[in-house]
Amino acid sequence: MTIFDWPATLLPRHISIRPPRKTAGLTTSLTEFTQAVPVIRPPFGLTMEFDAIFGSDVLAWRALIALLEGRANAVRVPLFDLWYRASDTQIGGGIVSHSDGAYFSDGAGYLTNDLSQVLVTGVQGQRHITADFGPYGRLLEAGLYFGLGDHPYIATGVTWNGTVATIRCSPTLRIDYSNQQLRLKPDMIARLTNDDGGELMLRNLRHGTPTLELEETFDEPLS
């Protein structure tokens, strides 16, 4: 399987991010008591609808769908939670030093694309994790998405003790993590849900308004 990056110019107009929701062992007893448990590492789902795309965006779309080759390959796609996550200014923070640990003469550092040195350690199946956000402040709350590596999660509960957040996450940790950087701009490795997904009908041979259905996929063994 080949994994490639989402084209930066393609931004959806509408988006539905569906958190993990698959269950197994659904049974009903004689007393009508129903029991079910989540499957191991259930996937996120993603639906994106686009405004009319023209010109170079049509070509980018064609290349994207061709690279996917049906369900053979996967794309690393941002979750596009732009209106709800922390702003780029808050995330950038300006707190990263030079490689030797020094800062600029006025005390400023480098802006970053995401958080820096907000680290998570945990084992596969763990539900609660902790992370020290340091000078960033309380940037995470229940309902926000976050990422650990290429795995997206959603915070279902967050409590704070100073700068340290205790986060209840869904799903449980997919793999073991050791000092893994927590990201507020998570990506999702995803495949098409069917081989004919992403069809682009060109109106007047020029523009189209495509829709894309994706589902998270995994390379790692379940272990």
Short mmCIF file of the C-alpha atoms (twelve columns), coordinates in Angstrom:
data_MODEL
# 
_entry.id   MODEL 
# 
loop_
_atom_site.group_PDB 
_atom_site.id 
_atom_site.type_symbol 
_atom_site.label_atom_id 
_atom_site.label_alt_id 
_atom_site.label_comp_id 
_atom_site.label_asym_id 
_atom_site.label_seq_id 
_atom_site.Cartn_x 
_atom_site.Cartn_y 
_atom_site.Cartn_z 
_atom_site.pdbx_PDB_model_num 
ATOM 1   C CA . MET A 1   0.000   0.000   0.000   1 
ATOM 2   C CA . THR A 2   1.255   3.476   -0.942  1 
ATOM 3   C CA . ILE A 3   0.417   6.431   1.321   1 
ATOM 4   C CA . PHE A 4   0.511   9.939   -0.165  1 
ATOM 5   C CA . ASP A 5   -0.368  13.423  1.100   1 
ATOM 6   C CA . TRP A 6   -3.634  15.253  0.515   1 
ATOM 7   C CA . PRO A 7   -3.339  18.078  -2.101  1 
ATOM 8   C CA . ALA A 8   -3.025  21.333  -0.166  1 
ATOM 9   C CA . THR A 9   -5.261  23.286  -2.580  1 
ATOM 10  C CA . LEU A 10  -8.316  21.049  -2.114  1 
ATOM 11  C CA . LEU A 11  -10.380 22.332  0.822   1 
ATOM 12  C CA . PRO A 12  -13.857 20.901  1.438   1 
ATOM 13  C CA . ARG A 13  -16.896 23.132  1.780   1 
ATOM 14  C CA . HIS A 14  -18.751 20.665  4.018   1 
ATOM 15  C CA . ILE A 15  -17.330 17.885  6.164   1 
ATOM 16  C CA . SER A 16  -18.616 15.093  8.381   1 
ATOM 17  C CA . ILE A 17  -16.090 13.432  10.685  1 
ATOM 18  C CA . ARG A 18  -17.564 10.273  12.153  1 
ATOM 19  C CA . PRO A 19  -15.790 9.054   15.296  1 
ATOM 20  C CA . PRO A 20  -15.181 5.327   15.914  1 
ATOM 21  C CA . ARG A 21  -18.554 3.632   16.294  1 
ATOM 22  C CA . LYS A 22  -18.294 -0.049  15.316  1 
ATOM 23  C CA . THR A 23  -19.275 -2.551  17.972  1 
ATOM 24  C CA . ALA A 24  -19.088 -6.321  18.281  1 
ATOM 25  C CA . GLY A 25  -20.801 -8.979  20.377  1 
ATOM 26  C CA . LEU A 26  -24.257 -7.414  20.126  1 
ATOM 27  C CA . THR A 27  -26.576 -9.757  22.003  1 
ATOM 28  C CA . THR A 28  -29.992 -9.468  23.632  1 
ATOM 29  C CA . SER A 29  -30.961 -11.577 26.622  1 
ATOM 30  C CA . LEU A 30  -34.423 -12.863 27.533  1 
ATOM 31  C CA . THR A 31  -34.763 -9.846  29.821  1 
ATOM 32  C CA . GLU A 32  -34.066 -7.541  26.839  1 
ATOM 33  C CA . PHE A 33  -30.656 -6.550  28.213  1 
ATOM 34  C CA . THR A 34  -28.382 -5.697  25.269  1 
ATOM 35  C CA . GLN A 35  -24.614 -5.880  25.475  1 
ATOM 36  C CA . ALA A 36  -22.014 -4.729  22.944  1 
ATOM 37  C CA . VAL A 37  -18.343 -3.756  23.048  1 
ATOM 38  C CA . PRO A 38  -16.232 -1.685  20.608  1 
ATOM 39  C CA . VAL A 39  -14.255 -3.608  18.023  1 
ATOM 40  C CA . ILE A 40  -10.455 -3.421  18.225  1 
ATOM 41  C CA . ARG A 41  -9.267  -0.074  16.865  1 
ATOM 42  C CA . PRO A 42  -12.533 0.945   15.161  1 
ATOM 43  C CA . PRO A 43  -11.995 3.415   12.294  1 
ATOM 44  C CA . PHE A 44  -12.942 7.039   11.841  1 
ATOM 45  C CA . GLY A 45  -15.124 7.879   8.836   1 
ATOM 46  C CA . LEU A 46  -14.936 11.019  6.731   1 
ATOM 47  C CA . THR A 47  -17.298 12.588  4.185   1 
ATOM 48  C CA . MET A 48  -16.262 15.720  2.301   1 
ATOM 49  C CA . GLU A 49  -18.326 17.813  -0.100  1 
ATOM 50  C CA . PHE A 50  -16.663 20.413  -2.303  1 
ATOM 51  C CA . ASP A 51  -17.772 23.623  -3.981  1 
ATOM 52  C CA . ALA A 52  -17.334 23.750  -7.745  1 
ATOM 53  C CA . ILE A 53  -13.687 23.122  -8.581  1 
ATOM 54  C CA . PHE A 54  -12.050 24.532  -11.706 1 
ATOM 55  C CA . GLY A 55  -8.756  24.479  -13.553 1 
ATOM 56  C CA . SER A 56  -5.780  23.220  -11.565 1 
ATOM 57  C CA . ASP A 57  -8.038  21.875  -8.797  1 
ATOM 58  C CA . VAL A 58  -9.737  19.580  -11.314 1 
ATOM 59  C CA . LEU A 59  -6.326  18.231  -12.266 1 
ATOM 60  C CA . ALA A 60  -5.367  17.824  -8.570  1 
ATOM 61  C CA . TRP A 61  -8.609  15.905  -7.978  1 
ATOM 62  C CA . ARG A 62  -8.015  13.613  -10.944 1 
ATOM 63  C CA . ALA A 63  -4.491  12.875  -9.732  1 
ATOM 64  C CA . LEU A 64  -5.773  12.196  -6.184  1 
ATOM 65  C CA . ILE A 65  -8.343  9.639   -7.326  1 
ATOM 66  C CA . ALA A 66  -5.878  8.009   -9.715  1 
ATOM 67  C CA . LEU A 67  -3.280  7.687   -6.947  1 
ATOM 68  C CA . LEU A 68  -5.809  5.936   -4.706  1 
ATOM 69  C CA . GLU A 69  -6.280  3.227   -7.369  1 
ATOM 70  C CA . GLY A 70  -9.632  2.230   -5.929  1 
ATOM 71  C CA . ARG A 71  -9.016  0.919   -2.414  1 
ATOM 72  C CA . ALA A 72  -5.436  -0.176  -3.097  1 
ATOM 73  C CA . ASN A 73  -3.696  2.931   -1.705  1 
ATOM 74  C CA . ALA A 74  -4.322  5.467   1.064   1 
ATOM 75  C CA . VAL A 75  -4.138  9.219   1.533   1 
ATOM 76  C CA . ARG A 76  -2.951  11.195  4.573   1 
ATOM 77  C CA . VAL A 77  -5.789  13.681  4.944   1 
ATOM 78  C CA . PRO A 78  -6.144  16.522  7.501   1 
ATOM 79  C CA . LEU A 79  -9.329  16.481  9.578   1 
ATOM 80  C CA . PHE A 80  -10.002 20.157  8.696   1 
ATOM 81  C CA . ASP A 81  -11.331 21.107  12.151  1 
ATOM 82  C CA . LEU A 82  -10.377 24.724  11.425  1 
ATOM 83  C CA . TRP A 83  -13.135 26.570  13.277  1 
ATOM 84  C CA . TYR A 84  -12.945 24.649  16.546  1 
ATOM 85  C CA . ARG A 85  -9.343  23.736  17.266  1 
ATOM 86  C CA . ALA A 86  -6.880  26.258  18.687  1 
ATOM 87  C CA . SER A 87  -5.776  28.998  16.296  1 
ATOM 88  C CA . ASP A 88  -2.488  28.848  14.417  1 
ATOM 89  C CA . THR A 89  -1.200  31.659  16.627  1 
ATOM 90  C CA . GLN A 90  -1.944  29.681  19.799  1 
ATOM 91  C CA . ILE A 91  -0.488  26.494  18.356  1 
ATOM 92  C CA . GLY A 92  2.609   28.189  16.926  1 
ATOM 93  C CA . GLY A 93  3.417   29.671  20.271  1 
ATOM 94  C CA . GLY A 94  6.899   30.854  19.284  1 
ATOM 95  C CA . ILE A 95  8.525   28.686  21.928  1 
ATOM 96  C CA . VAL A 96  10.875  26.486  19.913  1 
ATOM 97  C CA . SER A 97  14.568  27.274  20.289  1 
ATOM 98  C CA . HIS A 98  17.572  26.804  18.014  1 
ATOM 99  C CA . SER A 99  19.035  23.299  17.908  1 
ATOM 100 C CA . ASP A 100 21.522  24.313  20.635  1 
ATOM 101 C CA . GLY A 101 18.699  25.389  22.975  1 
ATOM 102 C CA . ALA A 102 19.279  29.125  22.507  1 
ATOM 103 C CA . TYR A 103 16.582  31.664  21.602  1 
ATOM 104 C CA . PHE A 104 16.719  34.922  19.673  1 
ATOM 105 C CA . SER A 105 18.060  37.996  21.500  1 
ATOM 106 C CA . ASP A 106 14.535  39.226  22.283  1 
ATOM 107 C CA . GLY A 107 13.629  35.854  23.795  1 
ATOM 108 C CA . ALA A 108 11.461  34.732  20.869  1 
ATOM 109 C CA . GLY A 109 11.652  31.311  19.274  1 
ATOM 110 C CA . TYR A 110 10.529  29.679  16.049  1 
ATOM 111 C CA . LEU A 111 6.884   29.332  15.114  1 
ATOM 112 C CA . THR A 112 5.846   25.714  14.635  1 
ATOM 113 C CA . ASN A 113 3.152   24.030  12.558  1 
ATOM 114 C CA . ASP A 114 1.836   22.265  15.645  1 
ATOM 115 C CA . LEU A 115 2.542   21.822  19.343  1 
ATOM 116 C CA . SER A 116 6.107   21.188  20.430  1 
ATOM 117 C CA . GLN A 117 7.150   18.986  23.360  1 
ATOM 118 C CA . VAL A 118 3.614   18.096  24.439  1 
ATOM 119 C CA . LEU A 119 4.285   14.389  24.850  1 
ATOM 120 C CA . VAL A 120 2.148   11.313  25.525  1 
ATOM 121 C CA . THR A 121 3.196   7.881   26.797  1 
ATOM 122 C CA . GLY A 122 0.706   5.004   26.980  1 
ATOM 123 C CA . VAL A 123 -0.051  1.418   26.028  1 
ATOM 124 C CA . GLN A 124 -2.447  -0.027  23.474  1 
ATOM 125 C CA . GLY A 125 -5.997  -0.137  24.822  1 
ATOM 126 C CA . GLN A 126 -5.462  2.676   27.347  1 
ATOM 127 C CA . ARG A 127 -8.433  5.042   27.673  1 
ATOM 128 C CA . HIS A 128 -6.999  7.906   29.750  1 
ATOM 129 C CA . ILE A 129 -3.753  9.720   28.941  1 
ATOM 130 C CA . THR A 130 -1.956  12.732  30.409  1 
ATOM 131 C CA . ALA A 131 -0.050  15.512  28.677  1 
ATOM 132 C CA . ASP A 132 1.693   18.616  30.006  1 
ATOM 133 C CA . PHE A 133 0.811   21.561  27.745  1 
ATOM 134 C CA . GLY A 134 3.327   23.834  29.486  1 
ATOM 135 C CA . PRO A 135 3.249   27.430  28.198  1 
ATOM 136 C CA . TYR A 136 0.554   26.694  25.613  1 
ATOM 137 C CA . GLY A 137 -2.194  26.779  28.216  1 
ATOM 138 C CA . ARG A 138 -5.479  24.893  28.116  1 
ATOM 139 C CA . LEU A 139 -5.838  24.359  24.384  1 
ATOM 140 C CA . LEU A 140 -7.720  21.043  24.526  1 
ATOM 141 C CA . GLU A 141 -11.293 20.355  25.615  1 
ATOM 142 C CA . ALA A 142 -13.877 17.626  25.167  1 
ATOM 143 C CA . GLY A 143 -15.100 17.400  21.587  1 
ATOM 144 C CA . LEU A 144 -11.802 18.368  19.953  1 
ATOM 145 C CA . TYR A 145 -9.784  16.051  17.746  1 
ATOM 146 C CA . PHE A 146 -6.095  15.456  18.352  1 
ATOM 147 C CA . GLY A 147 -3.441  13.240  16.856  1 
ATOM 148 C CA . LEU A 148 -0.707  10.886  18.017  1 
ATOM 149 C CA . GLY A 149 1.495   10.146  15.031  1 
ATOM 150 C CA . ASP A 150 -0.825  9.330   12.135  1 
ATOM 151 C CA . HIS A 151 -3.631  8.181   14.449  1 
ATOM 152 C CA . PRO A 152 -6.532  10.572  15.099  1 
ATOM 153 C CA . TYR A 153 -8.450  10.610  18.386  1 
ATOM 154 C CA . ILE A 154 -11.276 12.640  19.879  1 
ATOM 155 C CA . ALA A 155 -11.193 13.947  23.439  1 
ATOM 156 C CA . THR A 156 -14.370 12.856  25.211  1 
ATOM 157 C CA . GLY A 157 -13.374 14.447  28.508  1 
ATOM 158 C CA . VAL A 158 -10.546 16.709  29.706  1 
ATOM 159 C CA . THR A 159 -9.639  17.725  33.263  1 
ATOM 160 C CA . TRP A 160 -6.795  20.034  34.181  1 
ATOM 161 C CA . ASN A 161 -4.330  20.198  37.038  1 
ATOM 162 C CA . GLY A 162 -2.347  23.314  36.275  1 
ATOM 163 C CA . THR A 163 -0.867  22.784  32.808  1 
ATOM 164 C CA . VAL A 164 -1.334  18.977  32.869  1 
ATOM 165 C CA . ALA A 165 -4.384  17.596  31.066  1 
ATOM 166 C CA . THR A 166 -5.927  14.211  31.803  1 
ATOM 167 C CA . ILE A 167 -7.672  13.231  28.578  1 
ATOM 168 C CA . ARG A 168 -10.296 10.565  28.098  1 
ATOM 169 C CA . CYS A 169 -9.961  9.578   24.461  1 
ATOM 170 C CA . SER A 170 -11.936 7.669   21.868  1 
ATOM 171 C CA . PRO A 171 -10.972 5.200   20.648  1 
ATOM 172 C CA . THR A 172 -8.542  3.672   23.141  1 
ATOM 173 C CA . LEU A 173 -4.872  3.959   22.161  1 
ATOM 174 C CA . ARG A 174 -4.280  2.097   18.896  1 
ATOM 175 C CA . ILE A 175 -0.644  1.190   19.677  1 
ATOM 176 C CA . ASP A 176 1.940   1.724   22.421  1 
ATOM 177 C CA . TYR A 177 3.346   5.277   22.507  1 
ATOM 178 C CA . SER A 178 6.558   6.491   24.167  1 
ATOM 179 C CA . ASN A 179 6.972   10.278  24.355  1 
ATOM 180 C CA . GLN A 180 4.803   10.688  21.274  1 
ATOM 181 C CA . GLN A 181 4.097   14.272  20.222  1 
ATOM 182 C CA . LEU A 182 0.449   15.285  20.671  1 
ATOM 183 C CA . ARG A 183 -0.907  17.209  17.688  1 
ATOM 184 C CA . LEU A 184 -3.866  19.572  17.476  1 
ATOM 185 C CA . LYS A 185 -3.898  19.320  13.660  1 
ATOM 186 C CA . PRO A 186 -4.441  15.571  13.288  1 
ATOM 187 C CA . ASP A 187 -4.238  13.592  10.063  1 
ATOM 188 C CA . MET A 188 -6.018  10.400  9.119   1 
ATOM 189 C CA . ILE A 189 -4.641  7.644   6.890   1 
ATOM 190 C CA . ALA A 190 -7.695  6.728   4.835   1 
ATOM 191 C CA . ARG A 191 -8.953  4.695   1.897   1 
ATOM 192 C CA . LEU A 192 -11.988 5.021   -0.323  1 
ATOM 193 C CA . THR A 193 -15.019 3.135   0.947   1 
ATOM 194 C CA . ASN A 194 -15.617 1.738   -2.552  1 
ATOM 195 C CA . ASP A 195 -13.616 1.460   -5.744  1 
ATOM 196 C CA . ASP A 196 -15.760 4.001   -7.624  1 
ATOM 197 C CA . GLY A 197 -15.557 6.680   -4.941  1 
ATOM 198 C CA . GLY A 198 -14.560 10.222  -5.844  1 
ATOM 199 C CA . GLU A 199 -16.229 10.332  -9.248  1 
ATOM 200 C CA . LEU A 200 -15.973 13.820  -10.782 1 
ATOM 201 C CA . MET A 201 -18.741 14.771  -13.220 1 
ATOM 202 C CA . LEU A 202 -17.548 17.781  -15.235 1 
ATOM 203 C CA . ARG A 203 -20.437 20.137  -15.993 1 
ATOM 204 C CA . ASN A 204 -20.060 21.898  -19.336 1 
ATOM 205 C CA . LEU A 205 -16.792 19.925  -19.595 1 
ATOM 206 C CA . ARG A 206 -15.222 22.391  -17.156 1 
ATOM 207 C CA . HIS A 207 -16.177 22.252  -13.443 1 
ATOM 208 C CA . GLY A 208 -17.599 19.804  -10.930 1 
ATOM 209 C CA . THR A 209 -18.783 19.512  -7.306  1 
ATOM 210 C CA . PRO A 210 -17.392 16.173  -6.089  1 
ATOM 211 C CA . THR A 211 -18.021 14.287  -2.851  1 
ATOM 212 C CA . LEU A 212 -15.562 11.927  -1.204  1 
ATOM 213 C CA . GLU A 213 -16.215 9.102   1.283   1 
ATOM 214 C CA . LEU A 214 -13.174 7.826   3.198   1 
ATOM 215 C CA . GLU A 215 -12.538 5.413   6.056   1 
ATOM 216 C CA . GLU A 216 -9.484  5.204   8.283   1 
ATOM 217 C CA . THR A 217 -7.101  2.357   7.557   1 
ATOM 218 C CA . PHE A 218 -4.227  0.767   9.496   1 
ATOM 219 C CA . ASP A 219 -0.861  -0.663  8.551   1 
ATOM 220 C CA . GLU A 220 0.170   -1.866  12.004  1 
ATOM 221 C CA . PRO A 221 -0.685  -5.347  13.299  1 
ATOM 222 C CA . LEU A 222 -3.378  -5.404  15.989  1 
ATOM 223 C CA . SER A 223 -1.001  -7.094  18.509  1 
# 
